[in-house]
Amino acid sequence: MKRELSTLLSRDFEFPGVLVTVNDVDVTPDFKQAHVFIGILGTLANPEEIIAQLTERRVYLQNKVAKRVVLKFTPRLSFHHDSSVERGTNVVSLIDRIDIPDEIRPLGEDDVAL
């Protein structure tokens, strides 16, 4: 389901200046609901608008997925903004900015970290 949704988003939708990815799809055990977590990166990104656009085209996406993925039920898609990639990028950026003096040595076996 994740792969098919990713393919549909890249082929059938245009998001100028923004990278939109399907980070995860969580399907309920009865296959009636699917929570689609969308990653949005870019300086022009407005997550609310992109999620609204996907929600507006939900039925189209469900029909396309139903033709490609064989399931007992076609789950009802609900889209959610997943900011985990953005948070990860921010953490890496913060780590890169840390200035570690050369005098600091790694802890040895006898050292105790506090």
N, C-alpha and C positions, 0 to 999 in steps of 0.2 A: 504494500500500500504506500509506504514511504517513497519507494523508487518511482512508482507511477505518478504520485502527486508531484514529485520533484520534476519529472519529465514534463508533465502538463504545465507547471508553472514556468519552466524555461521556454517551452515551445509556444504556449498560447497566451502568455501574459507579457506585458512590457512594463518594466519599472525603471525609467530613465535615471541613471546616476545612483542606483541602489542595487545591492545584491540581496536577493530574497532566497532563502533556503528552507527546506523542510528539515528541521533538526530532529524531530521525533514524532511518532504517531502512536498514541496510546488508545487501543481499542478495548472497549468494555468486554467482559467475558461473554455476554450474550450477543456480541457483534452488532448491536443496534446503534451505538455511539462511537465516534472516533474523535479524539482530541488531537488536533494537529498543531504542533508547536513550530512556529515560524521564526526563523532568525532573520533579522533585518540589519544590514550594514550599509553605511554610506552617509555622506554629509547632508544629502538632501532627503534623508529618510524621515518619514512621519509614520511611525508604526500604527497609529490609530487609523489613518487613511488606508494603508495597505491592508490591514485586517478587515476594515469595512469593505474594501473592494473584493477581497476573497470571500467574505461572508455573502456579499451580494451575488456572487457567481457560484455559490455553494451547490446549487442544484445541477448546474452544468458540470462542475467537477465530480459530483457524485455519479452522474450518468456516465461520464468518461471512465471513471474508476470501475464502475460496475461491469463495463464491457471488457476490461483488461484483467481484473482480479476476480477470481471465482470464489465467492463466499456464500454462505447460506442466506445472509441478509446483506444488503448494501448499507453500511453504517452511515448515520447522519453525521456529517462533518461539522465540527466546531473549531474555529481557528483562534489561537492564542499567541500573543507575542512572547517569544523566548529570548530573553536578554542575556543568557548565559555566555554567549560568544562575546558580546560587548563587555561584560564584566571580566571575562578572561583576558581580553585584549587590554583592558585598563590595568589589571593586575600585572601583566607582563610589562607594560609601559612603566608602571611604578617601580618594579624590580629593576628595570634597566636604568632608571634614574638614580638608584642608590649608589653613593660613592663609598666604596669599601676601601679603607686604608690598607696599604701593603703590610702593616705591622700585625694585622689580625691574622691569627693562624687557626687552622681547623682544630676542633677539639680532639684530644687523644683519648686513649682508653681510660686513663686515670683521671681525666677532667670530668667535672660535673657541670651539666648545663642547668641553669636556673631559669 
